[in-house]
């Protein structure tokens, strides 16, 4: 496979979710980059989601960390590296190897991960290196290992397409893995008999496409799959020949499941009605070709490992594993969560899927690395790691490619821990994260489009990320930074890699070293790649042992990686429901939205991605809202025992009464009080260490404000510290929501207005103030609307003014009205990010005769790329037709 798709183009891999889509990037003469899907890549076949399509918009140079810094001041690489190496060495000398730690990320490449783990686990001699992947898939790892004996995802994406029954559990695949969901939807169109069941407390975009949606209560999943196993037994669907030959523990697992054969008991444990339960159990017990896809809704739980085991039990009991169209399937959240697992990125793993605590594995790694001191015991998992930072056990910490001040539970406590830590290093691409202010040393890393290496997607497919942009300033790859520190700490012999290809060769060689089929991860066939072959490497799926034909699916032969060679079914028990109180009567569920990614350090730079849902919000059931006096678009205060947030109310029956949903993306960079992970307790699964981010007891109340505001500005506004603010990038500038008590903000300070600007300023008797500022050419610099009530201004129209040409004096007054005239139709709230199509555009098309999603696509192109907006389009069509054709 050639690196170049066309002259000047580079084949690389998307840096977002675990689907692992191929991307073709083509730099243009003007410095911009054209982004397209790679039609030859077997993950996406040319499709990209809204985030992938907008990658070029995130390659902006503003706020880029370009040079090393010590104490916030620019420094040379030698000074910065010497400082880091000396402080780590001194800390180890004075307090032991476990007094230092690394916290890394599924955003870094496998080669970076490999070098980091080699340094910590082989040469420092501590396993205190963990990753933000702990927050998304550690329960899946733990479940795989105790059942299969290895962290193995058995199947492939093709299995999702070939199944007759696809079950999504705690996975909003339509929004979080949209390209994979479109593959599923295409398969359903080809085979109408295929059934889709979605198990999720919320009516998500995925649920609205399902044949059956089970709105399960929080943490009811284990009980549901215990009931499923009992139903499988009752239906006579257990594959006795398979279980006798290839499994152990079936009898105990069945004994634990039988109490949930009672439909009423199961309904009580899951919060589901018996009719829906019966329909699901019948499908699940009687459909041979079944795939169960699970994600954060399963993993992010204090009982996450048991949830995974309950799912695996069902597949093993029926023999629905290792065959086409069958199997449990964990979809990862990050682009290289799987690659990190391959190299031992978690604190309880060794490289090449070997186990910490296994003396034989430790000896294999020690001899291969010629390492002085391979870690013998697991290190601190993410939540425990930052607690150790807080209490002084960890005194030197290196954070790489992640933003824990926003992403970890009890995030305010994480910030306080970093404030106390004697020495913090942060390697990152940008300066504007909430973690960066705590860095004693900041190191500039290579960004996507600049760095070179590999990532592994959810189906075990290794793909190349290739650099096609020059490194700006002093930015360097993460692996280079780690290697230079290792050399300065006296470990030069183990860290003499010339490039990423050399690291990959060693990684591949270790996977095969003394393996002989005893470990699942083996890519020995790639250990002899020279630099040119590595550069041209096409996407490949492991295992790839040297001298053997590659296989795409594990466990077809019924052989597992446990000591007995048999898979272990586990007897598990349901998790306890969240402990609600009169003070905390709601269950808070946190998660992702369609067009944002993690803590918005990348997607927050794209005006297009910020337009879909531009403010932090809380989904509330209308009945709860009415009881609490909360109206649509009110501000609400959300609080737990650990923190609070002020968010916009979104009233919707998509959430059940008594439950709330709030996205976890917003940071202190984009809003004044919306760091939702500050509310999440640091409660973890006792086996996996993964935080429980889906079921926090919470309180909710309406927030009153004396004034509300909305502004658009070509310059970034300075919100100050009102009761509420939230800003987002917009085409041509910024947009800002704000509210407060007391005196309204000074527009000149808020918008950084040029004193020479031409102002149009109007205040009426009701207290509404409207202001517009123009430059000398008549272009809009900024506009502000202030009101005693929430501002009734078309946001899409107001934002469009920033890109408008000069306004004649007679046209300027229309701006203050905040509504489009006939000459500028208001597109409405953004629905399709890929093609910039708004809700009003779609309504007008429906009025013009477009009666289906396909017709909208033909007319406006909306929904024809990643497809993640199709459910919203259908909802608008249905609503508009009800208006046009009343009953």
Secondary structure, DSSP 4 states (H G I P E B T S, - for coil): --S-SSTTEEEEE-SSSTT--EEEEEE-TTS-EEEEE-TT-TTTTT---HHHHTGGGG---TTB--S-EETTEE--HHHHHHHHHHHHHHHHHHH-GGGEEEEE-TTS-HHHHHHHHIIIIIII----EEETTHHHHHHHHHHHHHHHSS------HHHHHH-SEEEEES--HHHHSHHHHHHHHHHHHH-TT-EEEEE-SS--HHHHT-SEEE-PPTT-HHHHHHHHHHHHHHTT---HHHHHHHEE-HHHHHHHHHGGGSHHHHHHHHT--HHHHHHHHHHHHH-SSEEEEE-HHHHSSTTHHHHHHHHHHHHHHHT-SSSTT-EEEEPPSSTTHHHHHHTT-STTEETTTEETT-HHHHHHHHHHHT-S----S----HHHHHHHHHHTS--EEEEES--HHHHSSSHHHHHHHHHH-SEEEEEESBS-STTGGG-SEEEEBPPTTT--EEEE-TTSEEEEE---SPPPTT-B-HHHHHHHHHHHTT-GGG----SHHHHHHHHHHHHHTT-TTSSS---GGGTT--HHHHHTPPPEES---TTS---SSS-TTS--SSTTSSEE-----PPPPP---SSS-EEEEEE--SS--TTSTTGGG-HHHHTTS-S-EEEE-HHHHHHHTPPTT-EEEEEETTEEEEEEEEE-TTS-TTEEEEES---TTTBSS--GGGTS---B-TTT--B--S-EEEEEEEE--SEEEEEEESSPP---S-SEEEEEEETTEEEEEEEESSSPPPHHHHHT--TTSEEEEEE-TTS-EEEEEE-TTS-EEEEEEEESS-----HHHHHHGGG--PPPHHHHHHHHHTS--TTS----SEEETTTTEEHHHHHHHHHTT--SHHHHHHHH-TTSSS-TTHHHHHHHHHHHHHHHT--
